[in-house]
């Protein structure tokens, strides 16, 4: 029997997430993926997002900070970090909002995915005030 590769684990986790599985059951899988590939930003971005949805902002902050360090040009990493910073009452959010805005202006193909992520967040956590706050900043501040 062959061992599941990290890429297969990651893809399985994404499919399970898209199918609506509870994030609490997915957190260990994505933590395992991050442990096995600590230099892959996409894994950390997903882990931070799951922590945010699961109302664990301190853990989300740590994961998002790692994601931004590995991939400072990724707007989703910046958005996750900004939300986690707001939820943990930290300063310095504007830098990450502006970076996300800049990357979304430069790489317009990313916008639909980011919009869908905001919508997904609202579906999974309807009362998520900080998500809505960041969404408004990212998309409406410089319109």
Backbone as a printed PyTorch tensor [residue, N CA C, xyz], in Angstrom:
tensor([[[  0.8470,  -1.1820,   0.0000],
         [  0.0000,   0.0000,   0.0000],
         [  0.8920,   1.2450,   0.0000]],

        [[  0.5570,   2.2130,  -0.8330],
         [  1.3880,   3.4060,  -0.9280],
         [  0.9090,   4.4810,   0.0470]],

        [[  1.8660,   5.2550,   0.4960],
         [  1.5540,   6.3560,   1.4070],
         [  0.9660,   7.5120,   0.5970]],

        [[ -0.0190,   8.1800,   1.1770],
         [ -0.6350,   9.3280,   0.5270],
         [  0.3710,  10.4710,   0.4920]],

        [[  0.5200,  11.0730,  -0.6780],
         [  1.4470,  12.1990,  -0.7860],
         [  0.8250,  13.4380,  -0.1460]],

        [[  1.6660,  14.3960,   0.1460],
         [  1.1980,  15.6440,   0.7440],
         [  0.2490,  16.3550,  -0.2190]],

        [[  0.5820,  16.3270,  -1.4950],
         [ -0.2890,  16.9640,  -2.4880],
         [ -1.6680,  16.2980,  -2.5140]],

        [[ -1.6880,  14.9750,  -2.4240],
         [ -2.9680,  14.2560,  -2.3810],
         [ -3.7550,  14.6160,  -1.1280]],

        [[ -3.0770,  14.6910,   0.0090],
         [ -3.7330,  15.0860,   1.2590],
         [ -4.3350,  16.4810,   1.1330]],

        [[ -3.5440,  17.4070,   0.5980],
         [ -3.9960,  18.7810,   0.4130],
         [ -5.2360,  18.8130,  -0.4820]],

        [[ -5.1760,  18.1370,  -1.6180],
         [ -6.3020,  18.1170,  -2.5520],
         [ -7.5370,  17.4540,  -1.9430]],

        [[ -7.3330,  16.3720,  -1.1810],
         [ -8.4490,  15.7210,  -0.4960],
         [ -9.0890,  16.6850,   0.5060]],

        [[ -8.2490,  17.4050,   1.2300],
         [ -8.7500,  18.3810,   2.1970],
         [ -9.5610,  19.4770,   1.5300]],

        [[ -9.0630,  19.9790,   0.3930],
         [ -9.8050,  21.0100,  -0.3410],
         [-11.1540,  20.4850,  -0.8180]],

        [[-11.1550,  19.2700,  -1.3450],
         [-12.4160,  18.6830,  -1.8240],
         [-13.4000,  18.4940,  -0.6760]],

        [[-12.9180,  18.0260,   0.4500],
         [-13.7830,  17.8400,   1.6100],
         [-14.3230,  19.1810,   2.0950]],

        [[-13.4750,  20.2140,   2.0660],
         [-13.9080,  21.5580,   2.4510],
         [-14.9980,  22.0480,   1.4960]],

        [[-14.7570,  21.9060,   0.2010],
         [-15.7330,  22.3530,  -0.8120],
         [-17.0460,  21.5920,  -0.6990]],

        [[-16.9740,  20.3490,  -0.2300],
         [-18.1810,  19.5390,  -0.0540],
         [-18.9520,  19.9370,   1.2030]],

        [[-18.3740,  20.8530,   1.9940],
         [-19.0850,  21.3610,   3.1620],
         [-18.7330,  20.7100,   4.4790]],

        [[-17.6760,  19.9220,   4.4960],
         [-17.2840,  19.2710,   5.7450],
         [-16.9460,  20.3040,   6.8120]],

        [[-17.2360,  19.9730,   8.0400],
         [-16.9640,  20.8550,   9.1640],
         [-15.4650,  21.1490,   9.2580]],

        [[-15.1240,  22.4200,   9.4320],
         [-13.7100,  22.7950,   9.4410],
         [-12.9490,  22.1780,  10.6000]],

        [[-13.6140,  21.9370,  11.7250],
         [-12.9270,  21.3490,  12.8800],
         [-12.3430,  19.9800,  12.5360]],

        [[-12.9950,  19.2440,  11.6440],
         [-12.4750,  17.9310,  11.2630],
         [-11.3560,  18.0480,  10.2330]],

        [[-11.2910,  19.1870,   9.5440],
         [-10.2530,  19.3890,   8.5300],
         [ -8.9760,  19.9870,   9.1000]],

        [[ -9.0700,  20.6300,  10.2370],
         [ -7.8880,  21.2780,  10.8200],
         [ -6.7160,  20.3140,  11.0190]],

        [[ -6.9200,  19.1180,  11.5880],
         [ -5.7720,  18.2080,  11.7530],
         [ -5.1300,  17.8180,  10.4230]],

        [[ -5.9300,  17.6440,   9.3890],
         [ -5.3920,  17.2750,   8.0850],
         [ -4.4980,  18.4000,   7.5500]],

        [[ -4.9890,  19.6430,   7.6030],
         [ -4.1890,  20.7510,   7.0810],
         [ -2.9800,  21.0390,   7.9690]],

        [[ -3.1000,  20.7830,   9.2750],
         [ -1.9310,  20.9250,  10.1390],
         [ -0.8690,  19.9020,   9.7480]],

        [[ -1.3020,  18.6930,   9.4370],
         [ -0.3760,  17.6520,   8.9890],
         [  0.3020,  18.0560,   7.6830]],

        [[ -0.4650,  18.6130,   6.7530],
         [  0.1000,  19.0650,   5.4760],
         [  1.1560,  20.1450,   5.7420]],

        [[  0.8480,  21.0920,   6.6090],
         [  1.8100,  22.1590,   6.9290],
         [  3.0580,  21.6000,   7.6210]],

        [[  2.8600,  20.6270,   8.4930],
         [  4.0040,  20.0160,   9.1760],
         [  4.9210,  19.2990,   8.1810]],

        [[  4.3190,  18.6700,   7.1650],
         [  5.1020,  17.9090,   6.1900],
         [  5.7140,  18.7880,   5.1040]],

        [[  5.1120,  19.9490,   4.8400],
         [  5.6320,  20.8770,   3.8290],
         [  5.6180,  22.2890,   4.4030]],

        [[  6.4920,  22.5680,   5.3350],
         [  6.4460,  23.8550,   6.0450],
         [  6.7800,  25.0770,   5.1940]],

        [[  7.2730,  24.8850,   3.9970],
         [  7.6340,  26.0230,   3.1500],
         [  6.6600,  26.2420,   1.9860]],

        [[  5.4640,  25.6640,   2.0940],
         [  4.4470,  25.8060,   1.0540],
         [  3.3540,  26.7460,   1.5700]],

        [[  3.3050,  27.9400,   1.0080],
         [  2.3990,  28.9840,   1.4930],
         [  0.9270,  28.5900,   1.3840]],

        [[  0.5380,  27.9260,   0.2990],
         [ -0.8810,  27.6000,   0.1130],
         [ -1.4330,  26.7580,   1.2650]],

        [[ -0.6120,  25.8880,   1.8130],
         [ -1.0530,  25.0770,   2.9520],
         [ -1.3160,  25.9550,   4.1660]],

        [[ -0.4300,  26.9020,   4.4120],
         [ -0.5730,  27.8130,   5.5440],
         [ -1.7620,  28.7500,   5.3490]],

        [[ -2.0030,  29.1580,   4.1120],
         [ -3.1610,  30.0160,   3.8200],
         [ -4.4480,  29.2690,   4.1640]],

        [[ -4.5360,  28.0240,   3.7300],
         [ -5.7260,  27.2180,   4.0260],
         [ -5.8770,  26.9900,   5.5260]],

        [[ -4.7930,  26.6650,   6.1870],
         [ -4.8430,  26.4230,   7.6310],
         [ -5.3080,  27.6800,   8.3670]],

        [[ -4.7710,  28.8340,   7.9880],
         [ -5.1850,  30.0660,   8.6720],
         [ -6.6700,  30.3460,   8.4310]],

        [[ -7.1470,  30.1090,   7.2260],
         [ -8.5590,  30.3160,   6.8970],
         [ -9.4480,  29.4020,   7.7540]],

        [[ -9.0550,  28.1400,   7.8730],
         [ -9.8350,  27.1960,   8.6850],
         [ -9.8620,  27.6400,  10.1480]],

        [[ -8.7300,  28.0740,  10.6670],
         [ -8.6980,  28.5730,  12.0480],
         [ -9.6050,  29.7910,  12.2130]],

        [[ -9.6120,  30.6770,  11.2200],
         [-10.4840,  31.8480,  11.3020],
         [-11.9540,  31.4290,  11.3390]],

        [[-12.3310,  30.5230,  10.4730],
         [-13.7240,  30.0630,  10.4510],
         [-14.0770,  29.3700,  11.7600]],

        [[-13.1160,  28.6520,  12.3320],
         [-13.3370,  27.9130,  13.5810],
         [-13.1950,  28.8010,  14.8180]],

        [[-13.0700,  30.1070,  14.6160],
         [-12.9820,  31.0890,  15.7160],
         [-11.7610,  30.8710,  16.6110]],

        [[-10.6310,  30.6300,  15.9580],
         [ -9.3580,  30.4750,  16.6690],
         [ -8.3710,  31.4960,  16.0960]],

        [[ -8.6090,  32.7850,  16.3820],
         [ -7.8250,  33.8390,  15.7280],
         [ -6.3380,  33.8450,  16.0780]],

        [[ -5.9700,  33.4200,  17.2680],
         [ -4.5410,  33.4030,  17.6090],
         [ -3.7880,  32.3780,  16.7680]],

        [[ -4.3830,  31.2080,  16.6020],
         [ -3.7640,  30.1820,  15.7560],
         [ -3.7960,  30.6180,  14.2900]],

        [[ -4.8860,  31.2720,  13.8970],
         [ -4.9860,  31.7920,  12.5290],
         [ -3.9030,  32.8250,  12.2770]],

        [[ -3.6540,  33.6800,  13.2520],
         [ -2.6250,  34.7060,  13.1080],
         [ -1.2570,  34.0700,  12.8520]],

        [[ -0.9120,  33.0600,  13.6270],
         [  0.3890,  32.4040,  13.4570],
         [  0.5100,  31.7630,  12.0760]],

        [[ -0.5450,  31.0750,  11.6440],
         [ -0.5140,  30.4200,  10.3370],
         [ -0.4750,  31.4560,   9.2080]],

        [[ -1.2730,  32.5190,   9.3340],
         [ -1.3050,  33.5540,   8.2920],
         [  0.0160,  34.3120,   8.2260]],

        [[  0.6270,  34.5360,   9.3690],
         [  1.9290,  35.2160,   9.3900],
         [  2.9660,  34.3820,   8.6420]],

        [[  2.9320,  33.0830,   8.8370],
         [  3.8360,  32.1860,   8.1130],
         [  3.5370,  32.2380,   6.6230]],

        [[  2.2620,  32.2320,   6.2540],
         [  1.8730,  32.2760,   4.8380],
         [  2.3790,  33.5500,   4.1750]],

        [[  2.2380,  34.6830,   4.8550],
         [  2.6900,  35.9590,   4.2920],
         [  4.2120,  35.9820,   4.1660]],

        [[  4.8860,  35.4100,   5.1360],
         [  6.3540,  35.3530,   5.0760],
         [  6.8000,  34.5260,   3.8600]],

        [[  6.0960,  33.4200,   3.5990],
         [  6.4620,  32.5500,   2.4880],
         [  6.0180,  33.1070,   1.1390]],

        [[  4.8940,  33.8430,   1.1260],
         [  4.3430,  34.3420,  -0.1330],
         [  3.7330,  35.7270,   0.0760]],

        [[  4.5850,  36.7460,   0.2230],
         [  4.0780,  38.0910,   0.5170],
         [  3.2010,  38.6740,  -0.5850]],

        [[  3.2640,  38.1020,  -1.7770],
         [  2.4680,  38.6110,  -2.8940],
         [  1.0750,  37.9820,  -2.9710]],

        [[  0.7420,  37.0670,  -2.0920],
         [ -0.5600,  36.4040,  -2.1550],
         [ -1.6150,  37.2090,  -1.4030]],

        [[ -2.6190,  37.7300,  -2.1180],
         [ -3.6190,  38.5630,  -1.4400],
         [ -4.4310,  37.8030,  -0.3900]],

        [[ -4.6870,  36.5140,  -0.6060],
         [ -5.4590,  35.7660,   0.3940],
         [ -4.6800,  35.6160,   1.6910]],

        [[ -3.3860,  35.4290,   1.5970],
         [ -2.5570,  35.3590,   2.8050],
         [ -2.6520,  36.6700,   3.5760]],

        [[ -2.5720,  37.7860,   2.8490],
         [ -2.6680,  39.1120,   3.4800],
         [ -4.0410,  39.3460,   4.0960]],

        [[ -5.0800,  38.9210,   3.3950],
         [ -6.4460,  39.0850,   3.9000],
         [ -6.6340,  38.2660,   5.1760]],

        [[ -6.1850,  37.0240,   5.1570],
         [ -6.3010,  36.1850,   6.3510],
         [ -5.5540,  36.8050,   7.5260]],

        [[ -4.3660,  37.3280,   7.2570],
         [ -3.5930,  37.9470,   8.3250],
         [ -4.3030,  39.1910,   8.8520]],

        [[ -4.8620,  39.9990,   7.9690],
         [ -5.5740,  41.2080,   8.4060],
         [ -6.7630,  40.8430,   9.2920]],

        [[ -7.5290,  39.8410,   8.9010],
         [ -8.6800,  39.4240,   9.7100],
         [ -8.2180,  38.9200,  11.0750]],

        [[ -7.1860,  38.0830,  11.0690],
         [ -6.6670,  37.5500,  12.3350],
         [ -6.1480,  38.6760,  13.2270]],

        [[ -5.5080,  39.6650,  12.6300],
         [ -5.0010,  40.8000,  13.4130],
         [ -6.1640,  41.5810,  14.0290]],

        [[ -7.2100,  41.8080,  13.2680],
         [ -8.3800,  42.5000,  13.8190],
         [ -9.0000,  41.6940,  14.9610]],

        [[ -9.0920,  40.3920,  14.7670],
         [ -9.7360,  39.5440,  15.7750],
         [ -8.8870,  39.3710,  17.0330]],

        [[ -7.6060,  39.6780,  16.9260],
         [ -6.7370,  39.5970,  18.1090],
         [ -6.2970,  40.9890,  18.5640]],

        [[ -6.9890,  42.0130,  18.0670],
         [ -6.7750,  43.4180,  18.4720],
         [ -5.3420,  43.8890,  18.2690]],

        [[ -4.7810,  43.5740,  17.1210],
         [ -3.4200,  44.0080,  16.8110],
         [ -3.4500,  45.1890,  15.8430]],

        [[ -2.3720,  45.9260,  15.8320],
         [ -2.2460,  47.0470,  14.9100],
         [ -1.4760,  46.6010,  13.6670]],

        [[ -1.4720,  47.4650,  12.6480],
         [ -0.7090,  47.1630,  11.4370],
         [ -1.5250,  46.5200,  10.3380]],

        [[ -2.8430,  46.5490,  10.4670],
         [ -3.7230,  45.9010,   9.4960],
         [ -3.6460,  46.5850,   8.1340]],

        [[ -3.5610,  47.9080,   8.1230],
         [ -3.5940,  48.6720,   6.8790],
         [ -2.5440,  48.1930,   5.8730]],

        [[ -1.3510,  47.8930,   6.3440],
         [ -0.2740,  47.4190,   5.4540],
         [ -0.7160,  46.1990,   4.6490]],

        [[ -1.4210,  45.2920,   5.3020],
         [ -1.8330,  44.0560,   4.6360],
         [ -3.0300,  44.2820,   3.7130]],

        [[ -3.9080,  45.1890,   4.0970],
         [ -5.0360,  45.5420,   3.2240],
         [ -4.4970,  46.1780,   1.9420]],

        [[ -3.5890,  47.1210,   2.1000],
         [ -3.0190,  47.8020,   0.9280],
         [ -2.2510,  46.8290,   0.0330]],

        [[ -1.5140,  45.9160,   0.6320],
         [ -0.7860,  44.9170,  -0.1740],
         [ -1.7680,  44.0450,  -0.9500]],

        [[ -2.8460,  43.6130,  -0.2960],
         [ -3.8520,  42.7950,  -0.9840],
         [ -4.4830,  43.5820,  -2.1270]],

        [[ -4.8190,  44.8280,  -1.8760],
         [ -5.4000,  45.6760,  -2.9270],
         [ -4.4420,  45.8060,  -4.1090]],

        [[ -3.1860,  46.0640,  -3.8100],
         [ -2.1900,  46.2320,  -4.8750],
         [ -2.0460,  44.9710,  -5.7170]],

        [[ -1.9640,  43.8180,  -5.0660],
         [ -1.8120,  42.5730,  -5.8190],
         [ -3.0620,  42.2670,  -6.6300]],

        [[ -4.2400,  42.6090,  -6.0910],
         [ -5.4710,  42.3790,  -6.8450],
         [ -5.5730,  43.3120,  -8.0460]],

        [[ -4.9970,  44.5020,  -7.9470],
         [ -4.9690,  45.4030,  -9.1070],
         [ -3.9950,  44.8940, -10.1660]],

        [[ -2.8680,  44.3510,  -9.7190],
         [ -1.8500,  43.8590, -10.6490],
         [ -2.2480,  42.5450, -11.3210]],

        [[ -2.8780,  41.6750, -10.5650],
         [ -3.2400,  40.3510, -11.0730],
         [ -4.7620,  40.2230, -10.9820]],

        [[ -5.4270,  40.7810, -11.9590],
         [ -6.8940,  40.8550, -11.9420],
         [ -7.5670,  39.4790, -11.9440]],

        [[ -6.8900,  38.4650, -12.4400],
         [ -7.4540,  37.1130, -12.4710],
         [ -7.7280,  36.5650, -11.0740]],

        [[ -7.0900,  37.1170, -10.0560],
         [ -7.2640,  36.6190,  -8.6900],
         [ -8.5630,  37.0930,  -8.0420]],

        [[ -9.1170,  38.1970,  -8.5500],
         [-10.2690,  38.8060,  -7.8850],
         [-11.4620,  37.8580,  -7.7210]],

        [[-11.8810,  37.1130,  -8.7630],
         [-13.0380,  36.2210,  -8.5760],
         [-12.8390,  35.2000,  -7.4440]],

        [[-11.6360,  34.6740,  -7.3360],
         [-11.3500,  33.6960,  -6.2750],
         [-11.4390,  34.3540,  -4.9010]],

        [[-10.9080,  35.5490,  -4.7690],
         [-10.9480,  36.2650,  -3.4930],
         [-12.3890,  36.6080,  -3.1350]],

        [[-13.1730,  37.0710,  -4.1140],
         [-14.5890,  37.3750,  -3.8870],
         [-15.3120,  36.1180,  -3.4060]],

        [[-15.0580,  34.9870,  -4.0570],
         [-15.6970,  33.7280,  -3.6620],
         [-15.2890,  33.3320,  -2.2400]],

        [[-14.0320,  33.5700,  -1.8820],
         [-13.5900,  33.2370,  -0.5240],
         [-14.3290,  34.0740,   0.5200]],

        [[-14.5260,  35.3610,   0.2360],
         [-15.2970,  36.1970,   1.1540],
         [-16.7260,  35.6620,   1.2820]],

        [[-17.3410,  35.3050,   0.1550],
         [-18.7090,  34.7900,   0.1800],
         [-18.7830,  33.4680,   0.9440]],

        [[-17.7920,  32.6140,   0.7250],
         [-17.7300,  31.3390,   1.4380],
         [-17.6060,  31.5780,   2.9460]],

        [[-16.7730,  32.5340,   3.3270],
         [-16.6140,  32.8570,   4.7420],
         [-17.9140,  33.3060,   5.3780]],

        [[-18.6690,  34.1240,   4.6530],
         [-19.9680,  34.5910,   5.1720],
         [-20.9780,  33.4410,   5.2850]],

        [[-20.9240,  32.4980,   4.3610],
         [-21.8230,  31.3400,   4.4450],
         [-21.4870,  30.4730,   5.6520]],

        [[-20.2120,  30.2720,   5.8740],
         [-19.7890,  29.3770,   6.9490],
         [-19.8400,  30.0310,   8.3240]],

        [[-19.7380,  31.3610,   8.3270],
         [-19.7470,  32.0920,   9.5970],
         [-20.5150,  33.4080,   9.3660]],

        [[-21.8480,  33.3330,   9.3280],
         [-22.6700,  34.4790,   8.9260],
         [-22.4840,  35.7480,   9.7620]],

        [[-22.1080,  35.6200,  10.9920],
         [-21.9660,  36.7790,  11.8800],
         [-20.5450,  37.3540,  11.8980]],

        [[-19.7520,  37.0640,  10.9020],
         [-18.3260,  37.3750,  10.8900],
         [-18.0860,  38.8390,  10.5340]],

        [[-18.1230,  39.6950,  11.5390],
         [-18.0020,  41.1430,  11.3370],
         [-16.6390,  41.5470,  10.7720]],

        [[-15.5750,  40.9380,  11.2430],
         [-14.2380,  41.3280,  10.7830],
         [-14.0200,  40.9310,   9.3160]],

        [[-14.6020,  39.8420,   8.9040],
         [-14.5090,  39.4470,   7.4880],
         [-15.1600,  40.5150,   6.6200]],

        [[-16.3330,  40.9490,   7.0100],
         [-17.0530,  41.9580,   6.2390],
         [-16.2850,  43.2800,   6.2320]],

        [[-15.7020,  43.6130,   7.3430],
         [-14.9060,  44.8380,   7.4500],
         [-13.7300,  44.8100,   6.4670]],

        [[-13.0090,  43.7010,   6.4470],
         [-11.8600,  43.5660,   5.5510],
         [-12.3120,  43.5360,   4.0950]],

        [[-13.4180,  42.8530,   3.8180],
         [-13.9360,  42.8160,   2.4480],
         [-14.2150,  44.2360,   1.9410]],

        [[-14.8600,  45.0330,   2.7670],
         [-15.1620,  46.4120,   2.3760],
         [-13.8810,  47.1900,   2.1340]],

        [[-12.9290,  47.0450,   2.9960],
         [-11.6570,  47.7610,   2.8280],
         [-10.9610,  47.3480,   1.5340]],

        [[-10.9080,  46.0370,   1.2890],
         [-10.1840,  45.5380,   0.1180],
         [-10.8530,  45.9820,  -1.1780]],

        [[-12.1780,  45.9350,  -1.2310],
         [-12.8590,  46.1850,  -2.4940],
         [-13.4880,  47.5710,  -2.6480]],

        [[-13.7110,  48.2790,  -1.5510],
         [-14.4180,  49.5430,  -1.6690],
         [-13.5890,  50.7570,  -1.3100]],

        [[-12.5090,  50.5690,  -0.5910],
         [-11.7450,  51.7150,  -0.0970],
         [-11.2170,  52.5940,  -1.2080]],

        [[-10.6700,  52.0050,  -2.2660],
         [-10.0700,  52.7780,  -3.3460],
         [-10.8720,  52.6920,  -4.6420]],

        [[-12.1550,  52.4540,  -4.5330],
         [-12.9780,  52.3280,  -5.7390],
         [-13.2430,  53.6660,  -6.3660]]])
